[in-house]
Amino acid sequence: MNIIGVFNEETQLVDALHELKEQKVSIDEVYTPYPVHHVFELLERKTSFTWWAFAYGFMAVVLVLSFLYYTSVIDWPLNFGGKPSSAFPSFIVITIILTIFSITILSLFTFSVMAVLYPGKKAVMPDERATDDKFVVVLRGQGQEAETARLGDILRTHGAAEVYEK
């Protein structure tokens, strides 16, 4: 059973999250119509997504430069007026472009896997208004009526327009 609080203002949501954090309440998820950086800080959730993107970029640079070196120096060296086959400056532009392309495609795939997104998946929203203009906090309830009432009171005290169970 989840307890859902719907707020009209960002400041009310942030105040309620501060109070819930002080009370050591486990916050399941927060839905906002736009990014609220205070919420990210309060939830203290870290992601490995940036490390994956860095690894993809490093891997792309190594593979692209290895491929370019192999094709132009080892496999098919061409002599253009005595110029060296391994002219590194000529590799820079295509390396940058292919690295950006690789990071973009692989990061999109990684994000989809981490967020469990796939074509045809039905979106699960606790409150449809979160995509319009409301701020929604979802708390995982333990099923105890006293605990549910206490959490509802905390949310209402900080300006929740609605509090309900789902």
N, C-alpha and C positions, 0 to 999 in steps of 0.2 A: 504494500500500500504506500503510495507516494503522497506527500503533502505538497501542494502547489500554491505558491503565492504570486499574485499578479500585481505589479506596480505600474504606476503611471509615469513616475519620474526616475531618472537615473540616480539622483542623490539619495532618494528613499531606498532604492535597492542596495546601494553601497553601504548605507547606514545599517540596514538590516543584516547584510553579510558580515559587517564588522561585529555586530552583536552575536550573530550565530557562531562566528569564529571564536569569540570570547567564551561562549557557552560550550565550546567543543562539540558543536553539532556537525555531523557529516553532511556536507552539501553535495548532492548528487550531480546536479547540472544547473547551469544558468543560461537562459536564452535571452538575447538582446537584439533589437532591430539593427544595431550597428555596434562595432567593437567598442567595448568599455575596458580600458587598460587597467583600471583599479580592480576589476573582477578577475582578470588574469593573474594579477599579483596576489589577490586574496585566496584564490583557489590553489595556488602554489603547485600547479601542474606543469611539469617539464616535458618536453618532447625531444625525441632524438631525430626529428625531421631535418634539422639544420646539419647534423653530422652526416646523415645520409646524402644530402645534397652536396656537401663537401667531398665525400667519398666518390660520388658520381662524377664530379668535376675533375678530381685528381685522376680517376680511372680514364676518363675521356681524354684528358691531355696526354697521358702516357700512351694510350692506344693510338690516338691520332698521330702523334709525333713518331711513334714506332712504325706505323703504316706508311707515313710519308717518307721516312728515312729508308725503309725497306724498298719501296717502289722506285724512288728516284736515285738511290745510291747503290743498293745491292742488286736488285733484280733487273733494272733497266736504266743504267746510267747513260745519260746523253751528254755529249761534249758540245756545248754551245760557245764557240769562240774562245776556248780555254778556260771558261768559268768553272768553278768547282761544282760538283754534283750535289754536295750537301750544303747548299746555300740556305742556312737556317732562316734568315729574314723572309724568304719567300714562303715559309711554312706558317708564319705567324697568323695571317688573316684567316686562312681556312681552319687553323687550330682553334682560334677564338670562336668562330661561327659554329663549328661542330661541337665544341665544348658546351656552349650555351644551349644548342639544340638538344644534346644528350641530357644535360641537367634538367631541362624543362620536361622532356618526355618521361624520363625515369622518375622525376619528382612527382609528376602527375600520377604515375602508376603507384608509387609508394604511398602517396596521400590516399588514393583510393583503397589500397589494401589496409592502411592504418585506420581509416574511417569506416571500413566495411561498406564501401559504396560500390554498387554495380548496377548495370542497366536493368531497369524494371523493378528496382527495390522500392517498396512503399515507404514514404517518409513517415516517421513517427514523431509527432509534435505533441507535447503535453497541452499546449494551448495555442491555437492557430493565430491568435493576435500577436504572438511574439515576433512574427515576421512583418508586422505592420507598425505598431507604435507602443506596444506594451513590453515590460521587462518581467520575465518569468523566472522564478527560482523553484527548483524541484528538490525537495528534501526526502530522503528515504526514511519512512516511518517504521517503527518497530511493531506496530499493530496495537500498542498500548494506548488506551484512550486518554490517560493523563498526559502522556508524552505528546500525543497529537494536539491536545488542547494547549499545552505549554508552547509548542512550536508555532501554533496558530496565533497565540497571543503575542509572541515576539514579532511575528510578521505584521500583524495588525498595528502594533505599537509604533512600528516604523513606517506606517503609511500604506500598507498593502490594500489595494482596492478590493481584492477578492482573495479568499483563502479557501481551498477546497481539497478534498481527497480524491484520488483517482487510482 
